[in-house]
Amino acid sequence: RRLKRDQEERGRTFEYVVNQYVNVVAPAYEEIIAPTKMFADLIVSNDGIENKSLEILASIFNMMLEK
């Protein structure tokens, strides 16, 4: 899904997208995100599928702000 978006909407080639993932995205994830996951109280997946957890989290924040 993201590969298709990058190619169609952003005009990037398949090779560019794969190269960016391998050389930038994956190493940054391993260096910065992965080590900090164990300290998180909540992890919200962004896998491109409709995610009810985001709606629930937003509702909780809205209720807290209303108080």
N, C-alpha and C positions, 0 to 999 in steps of 0.2 A: 504494500500500500504506500509506504513512504518512498520507496524506490520509484514507483510510478509517478507520485507527486513531484519528486525532484526532477524526473525526466520531463514530464509533460508541462508542469507549471513553471519550473525554473530553468528549463532548457539544458539540464546537465546530462552528460553521457553516462551510460552504465559504468564505464571504467572510472569516471570521476567520482561517482557516488561510492563505489566499492573502495576506491583508494582513500577517500575521506573517512569512511567508516573504519577501515583497517589502521590507518595512520593517525587519526585524530580522535574519533568518537570512542572506539573501544579502549585505547590506552587511557584516555581521560576518565572513563568510567572506572576502570580498574584502579587507577591512582586516587581518585577523589571520591567517587560515589560508593563503590563496594566496601571500602574499609569503614565507612560511617553508618552503614545500614544497621549495624548491631546496636547503635545508639538511638535509633528512631523509635518513636512511640507508634507511628503509623506510616505505612508505605502504601502509596496509591499508585497502582500500575497505570501506565499510559501505553497500552498495547493496541490502541486503535479500535478496540471494541467498545460499544456503549458501556460506560462504566457507572453503575449506580452508586458506587462508593463516593464519587465526586459530588453527586447530587445530595447524598446524605450529609457529607462533610459541609457543603455549602449551607444546607438547612440548619445544621448545628451552629455554624458561625453566625448566621442571620438571627437565630434565636438568642444567642449570646449578646449580639449587638443591640437587640431590641430591649434588653433588660436594663 
